Amino acid sequence: MDLSPVLTELGERFTAAGFEAHLVGGSVRDALLSGGPAGPRVPEDFDIATDARPEQILGLLHGWARSTWNTGIAFGTIGAEIRGMRVEITTFRADRYDRESRNPEVAWGDSLIDDLQRRDFTVNAMAVSLGPDRTVTDPFGGLGDLMRRRLRTPGAAVDSFADDPLRMLRAVRFVAQLGLTPEDDVVAALTSLAGELGRITPERVQVELSKTLLQDAPRAALELFVDTGLADVVLPELSALRMEIDEHHQHKDVYSHSLTVLDQAIALEKADPEAESPDLVLRLAALLHDIGKPATRRHEPRGRVSFHHHEVVGAKLVRKRLTALRYSKEIVEAVSRLTFLHLRFHGYGTGEWTDSAVRRYVTDGGDLLPRLHKLVRSDSTTRNKRRAAALSATYDSLEERIAELSEAEDLARVRPDLDGNAIMEILGVGPGPEVGQAWRFLKDLRLERGPLDRDEAEAELRAWWATRG
């Protein structure tokens, strides 16, 4: 394996000082997947394992690395930037876990094999020596597993996951990221130990869930997430979509539908050259847009099933769950808003909306409108080709009307025809709640009737004010 000049020089420095240095973990895995470090999977950051102790590592880097940081020194890790390359160099570890938290009892080790054995999966338990021989160390068959797309642990899966339950979410992610299929013992361990995820902080759960969703094809990983019960612990609303369907009350499988919506949203996202990709907000909305259905399901006459106002309930559930998972306020509000709006289009019929209704759709969507377009289109999962084509054509017509009105009226920046200063001057009032109420009245009027000239707007404002006494 060819190595960058920085890694080669690092190896020479450590070897000359009598220490081992090995490229390990994802750096090796991704390089092997790419056919070498010039391939597309090579990371910007590299992980190095060594028998040198942290203070010795710092000594070897002194005067050579542009900068170093020791925020992980308690765990034996020293970070460094060397000619634009970031590396993390960690002393061999021989930790033990108390299995009540994720915090290991840190202990230095002297063996590369022992260090590799404590890693999460065999595909991450390979090493390449940075010494002159470039020896590859693969004691647990990681390369073979990588080639066969198998996900295994170096030791017993139950022990690995009991030591660090976060590894269970990493297993889910690697199904999506690397296209790996977990071995039976891994699936069994995920299932039996799912409850241990309660030991993991919401922030770390959120990071792994997001990484999974941001992969090219996350569906198989999400199915594993639900089937093993992991979702029951950290995202129970997703599992709840697997509602029982009896022979008398048929309705679409909401769980499968949601995964298909996610698949279709990702395809639309990738096909749009102007869209952010991967788009976490769109993908969360696609996955969770129907989570209000279990709570709103009602059995109707003649075997029908209804989910009235599930978008309202769903928006509240989205806000509550994503907040609990420590997503940012911006992401929480965006996904909740998309969930709330995803059904609005179905009132459009075959074009019965007035221009006022179209304006409100655009204004309510705001900056989320491009995502709302993709979500609504993705929400059509019918196998009836005629119906699917009709829905697509209808949405095409709505987008055309939006474009026409936007060109004429600049819908992206709809504002009242009078600003706050003009309102106060006309009504003879100072700053206060009445100004805000008048502003909202004029904005609603603008949405209803389109742009008004100043005389019309002033007359409407005075009439409104008179009705208030």
N, C-alpha and C positions, 0 to 999 in steps of 0.2 A: 504494500500500500504506500503510495506516495504521500508525503507529509509536507505541510507548509514549512517555509524556512524558519518561522518562529518556533514551531513545535520541534523541529530538528535541533535548533540551537538550545531550546529548553532541555531536551534530552541529553545533549552533550554536557551542559552545565551540571545537571544532576548526576550523570554517570561519572564525570570527573571528580565530583565530591564524594563518590562512593555510595550514591543512593539510586534506587530504582525510580523510574517514572513511566507511567503507562497511560495511554489514552483509553478512557473507559466509557461505559454507559451508552447513552443515546448518540454520542459522537461517533462511536464505532458502528453502532447499528445503522445510523443514517448514511454513513459513508459506504457501508457494504450494500445498502439498498440502492445507492446511486452509482455503484461501480467505481467509487473513488471519491476523494475529497473535492474534486472539481464538479461533481454532480449537483443536482438541484436540492438534495436533501441535507447537504452539509450545513450544520448550524453556524451561527455567528459566534456562539460561545462554546468553549471546549472544556471537558471535565478531565482532570488528571488525577490519578491515584499514585501515591508514593509512600515509601517507608520513612521518609524524612518527617520529623516532627514540625509543628507549626512555626516555632521560632527558627528552625533551620531553613525552612522554606523561605521565610522572610529574609534571612541572610543571603540566600542564593539569588533572590530577586533584587536585592538592594543595588542601586546604581544601574540596573538593566531595564527593569520594568518602568514604564512611564508613571504609573501610579499603582498602589496596592490598597486593599481594604480588608479589614479583619473582622467584619461584622459576624462572620460565622466561625471565628477562631475557637469558640467553646466546643464546636463540633469538628474541629480540626481542619477547617476550610479557610484558605487564603485566596482572595480574588486579586486579579492583576490585569492591567491593560498593557500590552506589549506591541508596539508598532501597529496600533489600531485593532489588534485582536484581543478579545477578552477570554481569559482562562480562569478556571477555578481549580485550585490544587488542594487536594484533601489527603490527609494522612490516612493510611490503612486503618480500618475500623474493625473492632470486635465487640460491638455493642450488645447489650441485652435490654429487653423491653419489660416494663413492669405490667403491661397489658391493662392498665387502668387509664393511661393517657397515651399520647403519641410520643411522649418525650423519652428517648432512650437513655440508659445509663451509659454515658460515653466512655469508651475504652479504646486506647490505641492498639492496633494490631501490627504484626510483623509479616503477615502472609498475604500475598495477592489473592490466592485462592479463597482464603477465609473472608477477605473483603468482598470478593465477587459473590460468595455464597449468601451474604446478607442482603443482596440486592433484590428488587421486586420480581423481575421476570428474567427468564433465561436469555431473551433477546437483548437485555440490558446488562447481562453478566458476562460480557466479553471484553477483552483488553488487547491493545496493541502496544508493545514495548516501544518506548521512544529511544531506546538504546540502539547501538549500531546494527543489531541483528533483526530488529523489527519483528520480534516473535509475537505471534497471535496466541493468546491464551483463551481457551473456550472450554472450560471444564464441565459445563452442563448442557452442551449441545445447542447453544443459542443460535449458531449459524444455520444448523439444520432446521431448527424451528422457524427461523426467519424465512428460509427458502420454502418450507412447507406451509407457511402461514399459520403456525400453531402458537398458542399462548400457554406457556407453562411457567411454573415457579421453580427456582433452583432447588428448594427443599419442599416439604409438605405445604400445600397451599393453605391449609387451615392454620398452620403455624405462622406463615408469612402474613396473612391477613389479620390474625389475632394480634401480632406484633404491631402492625400499622394498618388500621382499617382504611386509611386513605388509598391504599393500594387497590382496594376493590373498585374505586371510582377510576383509578388509572387503568385498570383492566378494561373497564367499559370504554374508556377513551381510546385505548390501543386497538380495540375492535374497529373503531371508526378510522383512526389515524393510519393504521398499518394494514388494515384488512385481515387481522388475525382472527382465528377461531379458537375459543378457549377449550382446553381439554376438559373431560368430564369431571375430574377432581377439582378443577378450578371453579366450574359452575356449581358443583356441590358445596364448595367452601363459601362461595359468594352467597348462596342461598341460606346456608346454616348460620352465617355470621353477619347477615345483613343488618341486624339490630345494632351491631357494634359501630355503625356509622354515626350513632348518637354521640360518640366520643369526638367526632370531628367538628371543628368550628364551622359555622355557616360560611365564612369567607372562603375557606378552602374547598368546601363543597361547591360553592358558586364558581370558583375558578375552574375546577375539573368539569363541571356541567357545561360551562361556556366553551371550554376547549373542545369538548365532544361535539357540541352543536356547530362549531365553526369548521368542522371537517367537511370534506367534499360530499360524503355519503354517510350521515350519522344514523340512518334508520336501524341497521342491524344492532348497533351499539345501544340504542334506546330500547329495542326489544329485549336485549339482555338485561338492561337496567330495570325494566318492569318485571320480566319473567322471574328474576331471582329475588324479587322483593326489595331491592335497594331503593327503588322509587317510592315504595311505601313509607320509607323512613324519612326521606328528604324532599320528595315531590309527590305526595300522595294523591294530589289532584290528577296527575297523569294516569296513575294506576286506576283511579276511579272511573276513567272513561271506558274501561272494559265492563260495561253494564250488561247484565244478563238479558238475553233476547229470547223470549219464549215464542212458541209457535202461534199464539193468538195475537200477540202484540209485536209485530215486526217493525223494526226501524233500522236505519243504517248503523253499522258497527262504528261507533263514534271514535273508538281508539284507533282502528285501522284507518278510518277517514282522516284523523288528525295527522297520522304519520304520512299519509299520501299527500295531504295539503303541504306538509313540510317539504316533501320531495319536490313537489311542483313549484313551491315558492323558491327553493334553491335553484331550480332550473331557470325560472324567470329572472332571478337575481343575476345569475351568471350570464344570461343572454343580453342583459342591459349594459351597454358599454358606459353609460353615465351613472350607474348605480355603484354604491359601495359594496364590495364583495371580499370576504364573507360578511354578511350583515346580521349581527347578533339580534338586533331589535326585530327585524322581519322574521327571523327563524324562531325566536321565542313566541312571537305572536302567532305564527303558523301552528306551532305545536300546542299552544295553550288557548287558542281562540274559542274553543268549545267547552272549556272546563266548567262552565256554568250549567251544562246540560244535566248531569246527574241530579243536581239539587232541584231542577225545574221540570223533570220528566213527569208527565201526567198521561195516564191511559184514557183514551177517548173512545166514544162509541165506534163500532164496526172495526175494532182492532187497530185504530189509529193511535199514534203517540205524539204528544206535543211537548215543546220545550219553550213555552212562552217566557219572554224576557230573559232568556239565558245569557244574552249579551250583557245585560245590566249586572246580573249576578256574577258572570264570568269576569267582568272588569274589576269588580271588588275582590274576587278571589285572587286574580292576578296580582293586584296591588299588594294584598296581604302576603302572599307567598314570596314574591320577588323581593319585597322589603325584608322579610325574614331571612332570605338568602343573601342579604347585604348588597343587592344590586344598587347601582347609583340611582338617585332620584330621577334623573333624566330618562334612564332606561325603564324604570318602573312606570313612570307616567306615560311614556311612549307606547309600551306594550299594552298597558291598561286601556289607553285611548283607542288603539287599533282594535282591541277586543270589543270595546263598546260600539265601534263604528262598523264592524265587519258585516253586519246584517242590513245596514241602511240601504244598500243598493237594491235589495229585493223589493223595496217599495216603488222602484222605478218602473216596474211592469215592462211595457213595450215602448216606453218613452213618454209616459203620462206626466212626468214631473214638469212643473212650471220652471221658468227661468229662476224664480226665487228659490225653489227647492234645490236646483243645481248650484246656485250661489252658496247656499247654506252647507251643502255637501263639501264644497271646496273650502269654505271658511272653517268648518269643523275639522276637516282633515289637516288644514294648515300645512306645515312643513312635512307632515307625515303622508301627504297625499300620494306621492309616488309609491310608497310602501303599501298604502291602502289599496291602490290599484292592483298591485301584485297579490296581496292577500286575498282580495275578493275574487280575482281570477283563479287563484289556486284553490279556493274553497269549492270550486265545481269539480266534484269527483264522480259524477254520474257516468255510468257505462253506456247510457243511451246517447249514441253519437249525435242524433238529431237534436236532443235537448241540450247537449254540451255545445253544439254549434250555435244554437239559438241564444244561449246565455252569453257566449263569447261575442256574438254579433251585437247583442243588446248593450253589453259593456263598451264595445267599440263606439256605439252611437253616443253613449254618455260621455266618453272621453272626447269625442268630436265636439259635442256641445260645450263641454268645459273649455276646450281650446278656443272655440269661437267667442264665448263670453269673456274669456281671459284676455283675448286680443282686443276686445272692444272696451273692457272695463277694468283691466288689471286686477283680477280677482285675488291674486296673491297678496294684495295689500288693501283689502277692503277696509275703508274707514268711513265714519260719518261725514256728511257733506259740510258740517260745521265743526270746528275744533272747540276745545274747552274754553278758550278765551272768548270766542264768538258767542258761545252759549251763555257765559256769564254776562256779557255785554247786552245781549238781547233780552235776557230774563231779569237783568238788574239784580243779580245775586253774586255773592262771593264764593270762594272755594268751599266745598262741602259735599255731602252725599247727593244733593239734588243735581249737581253738575254731572256726576257719574250716572245717575238715573236717566238724565236727559241724553247723555252720550250714548247709552245703550239703546234708548228709544230710537235715536237717529240711525244707529247702525242697523237695527232690525228693519227700519224703513228702507235703508239703502239696500239691504239684502232682498227685501220684498219687491221693490220697484226699480232697482237700479239707480244710476246716478241722477241726482236732482240738481237744478240750478239753485243759486243762493236764495232767490226769492221764494221758491217752492219750499226749500228746506226751512227757511225762517218761518213761513206761514204754518207749516206742519208743527214746528216746535212751539209756536205760540198757541196753537189749538190744543196741543197736548198739555201745555202748562195750564191753560184755562180749565181743563177738565179736572185738574188737581186742586182747584179753588185757590 
